[in-house]
Amino acid sequence: MADLALDPIRPGTAPALADAEAAPPDGLPRGKSALADAIDEAADALGDRQQALYADGRHAVLVVLQGRDASGKDGAIRRVFRGCSPLGLHVAGFSAPTARELAHDFLWRVHREVPARRYLGVFNRSHYEDVLVARVRGLVPEAAWRARFAQIVAFEELLAAAGVRVLKFMLHVSRAEQRKRLLERLDDPAKRWKFDPADLDDRDAWDAYTDAYRDAIARCGTAAAPWFVVPADDKKVRDLLIARTLVRELDALGLRVPEAAFDVEAARARLAGGAPGD
């Protein structure tokens, strides 16, 4: 796709994650109608690539969505992947770990949800919570979360060697836009279920989370599992950039729809001949 998409963050580089970087970039369609049409086109194209991924059978693709509260992970899943078939789509969300999950290593619950070959998997939050929330809230000692950077890289390299393409998106929302969206949740009774008072504690730790995200992106971004930072203040722009980037990345896999393993003409002849009741 020649249209504007996201460039991966160069491995070892920490993005600034300044509020200004959450604004829409230049070069995108202007106006709500043009943006909506572009998203429809990109979502349909992604659906076509997902079908090819399933038919090809050699690869899996894992899309990791991370972001601050109200950055739009749920909305992006609804709109970006709407053209995909449920047959080949696997979506998993990661909230606070259960007692059983805490009794295992931090990657245990994540590895179980990694998509099999043929599948497009989407994580709403992920193993990166264990170097973000665990770090900022002090849930584990510093030595533990620091060791996890190398463990995550090794885990993602294992997935890549097994044919899983890992693509990680940090949905970058500005402080002002997050405030607006959190207030919308409080003001709308239909959205209040989304609000968690703990979100305000995390908002108070804005700078600490910025540092944690910068470290996670710099230390765990590799060619095998790149990070992309998505300007997410505009929801339509966010969705368009994710969809276009995924289309480009799936095209890079060189997906092939296999040739028929049966006699096509013989099958056609049988259908042409008909049968009683046809």
C-alpha positions as a Markdown table, in Angstrom:
| # | Residue | x | y | z |
|---|---|---|---|---|
| 1 | Met | 0.0 | 0.0 | 0.0 |
| 2 | Ala | 1.6 | 3.3 | -1.1 |
| 3 | Asp | -0.5 | 5.3 | 1.3 |
| 4 | Leu | 1.0 | 6.8 | 4.4 |
| 5 | Ala | 1.7 | 4.1 | 7.1 |
| 6 | Leu | 3.9 | 4.0 | 10.3 |
| 7 | Asp | 7.6 | 3.5 | 10.3 |
| 8 | Pro | 9.0 | 1.1 | 12.9 |
| 9 | Ile | 11.0 | 2.6 | 15.8 |
| 10 | Arg | 14.7 | 1.9 | 15.2 |
| 11 | Pro | 15.9 | -0.8 | 17.7 |
| 12 | Gly | 17.6 | 0.8 | 20.6 |
| 13 | Thr | 15.9 | 4.1 | 20.1 |
| 14 | Ala | 13.6 | 5.6 | 22.8 |
| 15 | Pro | 10.8 | 7.8 | 21.3 |
| 16 | Ala | 10.2 | 11.1 | 23.0 |
| 17 | Leu | 6.4 | 10.4 | 23.5 |
| 18 | Ala | 5.8 | 14.1 | 23.8 |
| 19 | Asp | 2.1 | 15.3 | 23.7 |
| 20 | Ala | 2.7 | 16.9 | 20.3 |
| 21 | Glu | 3.5 | 13.5 | 18.8 |
| 22 | Ala | 0.0 | 12.3 | 19.6 |
| 23 | Ala | -1.5 | 14.7 | 16.9 |
| 24 | Pro | -2.3 | 13.4 | 13.4 |
| 25 | Pro | 0.7 | 13.5 | 11.0 |
| 26 | Asp | 0.7 | 15.3 | 7.7 |
| 27 | Gly | -0.2 | 13.4 | 4.5 |
| 28 | Leu | -3.5 | 11.8 | 5.5 |
| 29 | Pro | -6.9 | 12.3 | 4.0 |
| 30 | Arg | -8.6 | 15.4 | 5.1 |
| 31 | Gly | -12.2 | 15.5 | 6.5 |
| 32 | Lys | -14.3 | 12.9 | 8.3 |
| 33 | Ser | -15.8 | 11.5 | 5.1 |
| 34 | Ala | -12.4 | 11.0 | 3.4 |
| 35 | Leu | -10.9 | 9.5 | 6.5 |
| 36 | Ala | -13.9 | 7.1 | 6.9 |
| 37 | Asp | -13.6 | 6.0 | 3.3 |
| 38 | Ala | -9.8 | 5.4 | 3.7 |
| 39 | Ile | -10.4 | 3.3 | 6.8 |
| 40 | Asp | -13.0 | 1.2 | 5.0 |
| 41 | Glu | -10.5 | 0.6 | 2.2 |
| 42 | Ala | -7.7 | -0.3 | 4.6 |
| 43 | Ala | -9.9 | -2.6 | 6.7 |
| 44 | Asp | -11.2 | -4.4 | 3.6 |
| 45 | Ala | -7.6 | -4.8 | 2.4 |
| 46 | Leu | -6.6 | -6.2 | 5.8 |
| 47 | Gly | -9.4 | -8.6 | 5.6 |
| 48 | Asp | -8.1 | -9.8 | 2.2 |
| 49 | Arg | -4.6 | -10.3 | 3.7 |
| 50 | Gln | -6.0 | -12.2 | 6.6 |
| 51 | Gln | -7.7 | -14.6 | 4.3 |
| 52 | Ala | -4.4 | -15.1 | 2.4 |
| 53 | Leu | -2.6 | -15.6 | 5.7 |
| 54 | Tyr | -5.1 | -18.4 | 6.6 |
| 55 | Ala | -4.9 | -20.0 | 3.2 |
| 56 | Asp | -1.1 | -19.8 | 3.1 |
| 57 | Gly | -0.7 | -21.6 | 6.4 |
| 58 | Arg | 3.0 | -20.8 | 6.9 |
| 59 | His | 2.8 | -17.9 | 9.3 |
| 60 | Ala | 1.0 | -16.4 | 12.3 |
| 61 | Val | 0.8 | -12.7 | 13.0 |
| 62 | Leu | 0.6 | -11.3 | 16.5 |
| 63 | Val | -0.6 | -7.7 | 16.9 |
| 64 | Val | 0.2 | -6.2 | 20.3 |
| 65 | Leu | -1.8 | -3.1 | 21.3 |
| 66 | Gln | -0.5 | -1.1 | 24.3 |
| 67 | Gly | -1.4 | 2.3 | 25.5 |
| 68 | Arg | -2.4 | 4.4 | 28.4 |
| 69 | Asp | -5.9 | 4.3 | 29.7 |
| 70 | Ala | -8.4 | 5.6 | 27.2 |
| 71 | Ser | -5.9 | 5.5 | 24.3 |
| 72 | Gly | -8.4 | 3.5 | 22.3 |
| 73 | Lys | -7.3 | -0.2 | 22.3 |
| 74 | Asp | -10.9 | -1.5 | 22.3 |
| 75 | Gly | -12.1 | 0.9 | 19.6 |
| 76 | Ala | -9.1 | 0.1 | 17.4 |
| 77 | Ile | -9.9 | -3.6 | 17.6 |
| 78 | Arg | -13.5 | -3.1 | 16.6 |
| 79 | Arg | -12.7 | -0.9 | 13.6 |
| 80 | Val | -9.3 | -2.0 | 12.3 |
| 81 | Phe | -10.2 | -5.7 | 12.2 |
| 82 | Arg | -13.8 | -5.4 | 11.2 |
| 83 | Gly | -13.0 | -6.8 | 7.7 |
| 84 | Cys | -11.4 | -9.9 | 9.1 |
| 85 | Ser | -13.1 | -13.3 | 9.4 |
| 86 | Pro | -13.6 | -14.7 | 12.9 |
| 87 | Leu | -12.4 | -18.0 | 11.5 |
| 88 | Gly | -8.8 | -16.8 | 11.5 |
| 89 | Leu | -8.8 | -14.1 | 14.1 |
| 90 | His | -7.9 | -14.6 | 17.8 |
| 91 | Val | -8.3 | -11.7 | 20.3 |
| 92 | Ala | -7.0 | -11.9 | 23.9 |
| 93 | Gly | -7.1 | -9.3 | 26.6 |
| 94 | Phe | -4.8 | -9.1 | 29.7 |
| 95 | Ser | -6.1 | -7.5 | 32.9 |
| 96 | Ala | -4.6 | -8.0 | 36.4 |
| 97 | Pro | -3.2 | -11.6 | 36.7 |
| 98 | Thr | -5.2 | -14.2 | 38.6 |
| 99 | Ala | -3.7 | -16.1 | 41.6 |
| 100 | Arg | -3.1 | -19.1 | 39.3 |
| 101 | Glu | -1.3 | -16.9 | 36.7 |
| 102 | Leu | 0.8 | -15.3 | 39.5 |
| 103 | Ala | 2.0 | -18.8 | 40.5 |
| 104 | His | 3.7 | -19.1 | 37.1 |
| 105 | Asp | 6.3 | -17.1 | 35.3 |
| 106 | Phe | 5.0 | -13.8 | 33.9 |
| 107 | Leu | 5.0 | -15.1 | 30.3 |
| 108 | Trp | 3.0 | -18.2 | 31.0 |
| 109 | Arg | -0.5 | -16.7 | 30.5 |
| 110 | Val | 0.7 | -14.8 | 27.4 |
| 111 | His | 2.3 | -17.8 | 25.6 |
| 112 | Arg | -1.0 | -19.7 | 25.8 |
| 113 | Glu | -2.7 | -17.0 | 23.8 |
| 114 | Val | -0.1 | -16.7 | 21.0 |
| 115 | Pro | -1.9 | -17.4 | 17.7 |
| 116 | Ala | -1.2 | -20.6 | 15.8 |
| 117 | Arg | -0.1 | -20.6 | 12.2 |
| 118 | Arg | -2.7 | -19.3 | 9.9 |
| 119 | Tyr | -4.1 | -17.0 | 12.6 |
| 120 | Leu | -4.0 | -13.2 | 13.1 |
| 121 | Gly | -3.9 | -12.7 | 16.8 |
| 122 | Val | -4.6 | -9.4 | 18.6 |
| 123 | Phe | -3.5 | -8.7 | 22.2 |
| 124 | Asn | -5.3 | -5.9 | 24.1 |
| 125 | Arg | -2.5 | -5.2 | 26.6 |
| 126 | Ser | 0.2 | -7.9 | 26.8 |
| 127 | His | 3.4 | -9.1 | 28.5 |
| 128 | Tyr | 4.5 | -5.5 | 28.4 |
| 129 | Glu | 2.2 | -4.8 | 31.4 |
| 130 | Asp | 4.9 | -6.6 | 33.4 |
| 131 | Val | 7.5 | -3.9 | 32.6 |
| 132 | Leu | 5.0 | -1.0 | 32.7 |
| 133 | Val | 2.3 | -1.4 | 35.4 |
| 134 | Ala | 4.5 | -3.7 | 37.5 |
| 135 | Arg | 7.3 | -1.2 | 37.4 |
| 136 | Val | 5.3 | 2.0 | 38.0 |
| 137 | Arg | 3.1 | 0.6 | 40.8 |
| 138 | Gly | 6.1 | -1.2 | 42.4 |
| 139 | Leu | 4.5 | -4.6 | 42.1 |
| 140 | Val | 7.8 | -6.4 | 41.8 |
| 141 | Pro | 11.4 | -5.4 | 42.8 |
| 142 | Glu | 13.4 | -3.4 | 40.3 |
| 143 | Ala | 15.7 | -6.3 | 39.6 |
| 144 | Ala | 12.8 | -8.4 | 38.5 |
| 145 | Trp | 11.3 | -6.0 | 36.0 |
| 146 | Arg | 14.7 | -5.0 | 34.6 |
| 147 | Ala | 15.5 | -8.7 | 33.9 |
| 148 | Arg | 12.2 | -9.0 | 32.0 |
| 149 | Phe | 13.4 | -6.8 | 29.1 |
| 150 | Ala | 15.9 | -9.5 | 28.0 |
| 151 | Gln | 13.3 | -12.2 | 28.7 |
| 152 | Ile | 10.8 | -10.5 | 26.5 |
| 153 | Val | 13.3 | -10.2 | 23.7 |
| 154 | Ala | 14.2 | -13.9 | 23.9 |
| 155 | Phe | 10.5 | -14.8 | 24.0 |
| 156 | Glu | 9.7 | -12.8 | 20.9 |
| 157 | Glu | 12.7 | -14.2 | 19.1 |
| 158 | Leu | 11.4 | -17.7 | 19.9 |
| 159 | Leu | 8.0 | -16.7 | 18.4 |
| 160 | Ala | 9.7 | -15.3 | 15.3 |
| 161 | Ala | 11.7 | -18.6 | 14.8 |
| 162 | Ala | 8.4 | -20.5 | 15.0 |
| 163 | Gly | 6.9 | -18.4 | 12.2 |
| 164 | Val | 5.0 | -15.8 | 14.3 |
| 165 | Arg | 5.5 | -12.2 | 13.1 |
| 166 | Val | 5.1 | -9.9 | 16.1 |
| 167 | Leu | 4.0 | -6.3 | 15.5 |
| 168 | Lys | 3.7 | -4.0 | 18.5 |
| 169 | Phe | 1.7 | -0.7 | 18.5 |
| 170 | Met | 1.9 | 1.9 | 21.3 |
| 171 | Leu | -1.2 | 4.0 | 21.0 |
| 172 | His | 0.1 | 7.4 | 22.0 |
| 173 | Val | -2.5 | 9.7 | 23.5 |
| 174 | Ser | -1.8 | 13.2 | 24.9 |
| 175 | Arg | -2.5 | 14.1 | 28.5 |
| 176 | Ala | -5.3 | 16.6 | 27.5 |
| 177 | Glu | -7.0 | 14.0 | 25.2 |
| 178 | Gln | -6.9 | 11.4 | 27.9 |
| 179 | Arg | -8.5 | 13.8 | 30.3 |
| 180 | Lys | -11.3 | 14.5 | 27.8 |
| 181 | Arg | -12.0 | 10.8 | 27.2 |
| 182 | Leu | -12.0 | 10.0 | 30.9 |
| 183 | Leu | -14.5 | 12.8 | 31.5 |
| 184 | Glu | -16.7 | 11.4 | 28.7 |
| 185 | Arg | -16.8 | 8.1 | 30.5 |
| 186 | Leu | -17.9 | 9.8 | 33.7 |
| 187 | Asp | -20.5 | 12.0 | 32.0 |
| 188 | Asp | -22.1 | 9.2 | 30.0 |
| 189 | Pro | -23.9 | 6.5 | 32.2 |
| 190 | Ala | -23.5 | 4.0 | 29.4 |
| 191 | Lys | -19.7 | 4.4 | 29.5 |
| 192 | Arg | -19.1 | 4.6 | 33.3 |
| 193 | Trp | -18.5 | 0.9 | 33.5 |
| 194 | Lys | -15.2 | 1.6 | 31.6 |
| 195 | Phe | -14.0 | 4.0 | 34.3 |
| 196 | Asp | -11.7 | 2.7 | 37.0 |
| 197 | Pro | -10.7 | 5.1 | 39.8 |
| 198 | Ala | -7.2 | 3.5 | 39.6 |
| 199 | Asp | -6.9 | 5.1 | 36.2 |
| 200 | Leu | -6.5 | 8.4 | 38.0 |
| 201 | Asp | -3.6 | 7.1 | 40.0 |
| 202 | Asp | -2.0 | 6.0 | 36.8 |
| 203 | Arg | -2.7 | 9.5 | 35.3 |
| 204 | Asp | -0.9 | 11.0 | 38.3 |
| 205 | Ala | 2.1 | 8.8 | 37.4 |
| 206 | Trp | 2.1 | 10.2 | 33.8 |
| 207 | Asp | 5.9 | 10.9 | 33.7 |
| 208 | Ala | 6.7 | 7.5 | 35.3 |
| 209 | Tyr | 4.7 | 5.7 | 32.6 |
| 210 | Thr | 6.3 | 7.8 | 29.9 |
| 211 | Asp | 9.7 | 6.6 | 31.1 |
| 212 | Ala | 8.5 | 3.0 | 31.4 |
| 213 | Tyr | 7.2 | 3.1 | 27.8 |
| 214 | Arg | 10.3 | 4.7 | 26.4 |
| 215 | Asp | 12.5 | 2.0 | 28.1 |
| 216 | Ala | 10.2 | -0.9 | 26.9 |
| 217 | Ile | 10.3 | 0.4 | 23.3 |
| 218 | Ala | 14.0 | 1.0 | 23.3 |
| 219 | Arg | 15.0 | -2.2 | 25.0 |
| 220 | Cys | 12.5 | -4.6 | 23.3 |
| 221 | Gly | 12.2 | -3.3 | 19.8 |
| 222 | Thr | 13.9 | -5.6 | 17.3 |
| 223 | Ala | 13.7 | -6.3 | 13.6 |
| 224 | Ala | 11.9 | -9.5 | 14.4 |
| 225 | Ala | 9.4 | -7.7 | 16.7 |
| 226 | Pro | 9.3 | -4.0 | 15.9 |
| 227 | Trp | 7.5 | -1.3 | 17.8 |
| 228 | Phe | 5.3 | 1.4 | 16.1 |
| 229 | Val | 4.1 | 4.5 | 17.9 |
| 230 | Val | 0.6 | 5.5 | 16.8 |
| 231 | Pro | -0.5 | 9.1 | 17.1 |
| 232 | Ala | -3.8 | 8.4 | 18.8 |
| 233 | Asp | -5.5 | 11.7 | 19.7 |
| 234 | Asp | -7.7 | 11.4 | 16.6 |
| 235 | Lys | -9.5 | 8.0 | 16.6 |
| 236 | Lys | -10.0 | 7.7 | 12.9 |
| 237 | Val | -6.3 | 8.6 | 12.2 |
| 238 | Arg | -5.2 | 6.0 | 14.8 |
| 239 | Asp | -7.3 | 3.3 | 13.1 |
| 240 | Leu | -6.2 | 4.2 | 9.6 |
| 241 | Leu | -2.5 | 4.2 | 10.4 |
| 242 | Ile | -2.7 | 0.8 | 12.2 |
| 243 | Ala | -4.7 | -0.8 | 9.4 |
| 244 | Arg | -2.4 | 0.5 | 6.6 |
| 245 | Thr | 0.7 | -0.6 | 8.5 |
| 246 | Leu | -0.7 | -4.1 | 9.0 |
| 247 | Val | -1.5 | -4.4 | 5.3 |
| 248 | Arg | 2.0 | -3.4 | 4.4 |
| 249 | Glu | 3.5 | -5.8 | 7.0 |
| 250 | Leu | 1.4 | -8.8 | 5.8 |
| 251 | Asp | 2.3 | -8.0 | 2.2 |
| 252 | Ala | 6.0 | -8.3 | 3.2 |
| 253 | Leu | 5.4 | -11.9 | 4.3 |
| 254 | Gly | 4.9 | -12.9 | 0.6 |
| 255 | Leu | 1.7 | -14.8 | 1.3 |
| 256 | Arg | 0.6 | -17.3 | -1.3 |
| 257 | Val | -2.8 | -18.9 | -1.8 |
| 258 | Pro | -2.0 | -22.6 | -2.5 |
| 259 | Glu | -2.9 | -24.3 | -5.8 |
| 260 | Ala | -5.8 | -26.7 | -5.7 |
| 261 | Ala | -4.8 | -30.2 | -4.7 |
| 262 | Phe | -7.6 | -31.8 | -6.8 |
| 263 | Asp | -8.7 | -31.9 | -10.4 |
| 264 | Val | -10.5 | -28.6 | -10.9 |
| 265 | Glu | -11.9 | -29.5 | -14.3 |
| 266 | Ala | -13.2 | -32.9 | -13.0 |
| 267 | Ala | -15.0 | -31.1 | -10.2 |
| 268 | Arg | -16.4 | -28.5 | -12.7 |
| 269 | Ala | -17.6 | -31.2 | -15.0 |
| 270 | Arg | -19.5 | -33.0 | -12.1 |
| 271 | Leu | -21.2 | -29.7 | -11.2 |
| 272 | Ala | -22.0 | -29.0 | -14.8 |
| 273 | Gly | -23.6 | -32.4 | -15.2 |
| 274 | Gly | -25.9 | -31.7 | -12.3 |
| 275 | Ala | -27.7 | -34.2 | -10.1 |
| 276 | Pro | -31.3 | -34.9 | -9.3 |
| 277 | Gly | -32.8 | -32.0 | -7.4 |
| 278 | Asp | -30.2 | -29.4 | -8.8 |
